[in-house]
Amino acid sequence: MRLFKHLTRLLRDIVIFAKENKAWWIVPIVVVLLLTAVIIVAGQTVAPFIYTLF
């Protein structure tokens, strides 16, 4: 739960920084990095099940 709280605060700070400095190019980079992290974590959790099929 603490991790979710800190992640939410970090994302909020990034959005506030982008608003104040008009640096909207940062937001897509953060979104792509988060999606990449989700794909990596999902791939690691599915990998042991794939090996048992072959």
C-alpha positions in Angstrom: 0.0 0.0 0.0 2.9 2.4 0.7 4.3 1.7 -2.7 1.0 2.7 -4.4 0.9 5.9 -2.2 4.4 6.9 -3.2 3.9 6.0 -6.9 0.7 8.2 -6.9 2.6 11.1 -5.3 5.4 10.8 -7.8 3.1 10.8 -10.8 1.2 13.8 -9.4 4.5 15.7 -8.9 5.5 14.9 -12.5 2.2 16.3 -13.8 2.5 19.4 -11.6 6.0 19.9 -12.9 4.8 19.6 -16.5 2.0 22.1 -15.9 4.2 24.7 -14.3 7.1 24.4 -16.7 5.0 23.7 -19.8 7.0 20.6 -20.4 4.3 18.3 -21.7 6.8 16.1 -23.5 7.6 14.5 -20.2 4.2 12.9 -19.8 4.3 10.5 -22.8 7.8 9.4 -21.7 6.6 8.6 -18.2 3.6 6.7 -19.7 5.8 4.6 -22.0 8.1 3.8 -19.1 5.2 2.7 -16.9 3.8 0.5 -19.7 7.2 -1.1 -20.2 7.5 -1.8 -16.5 4.0 -3.4 -16.5 4.9 -5.6 -19.5 8.2 -6.7 -17.9 6.5 -7.6 -14.6 3.7 -9.4 -16.4 6.2 -11.4 -18.5 8.1 -12.5 -15.5 5.0 -13.8 -13.8 3.8 -15.8 -16.9 7.2 -17.2 -17.8 7.2 -20.2 -15.5 3.9 -21.4 -16.8 5.0 -21.2 -20.4 8.0 -23.4 -19.7 5.8 -26.2 -18.4 3.8 -26.3 -21.6 6.9 -27.3 -23.7 
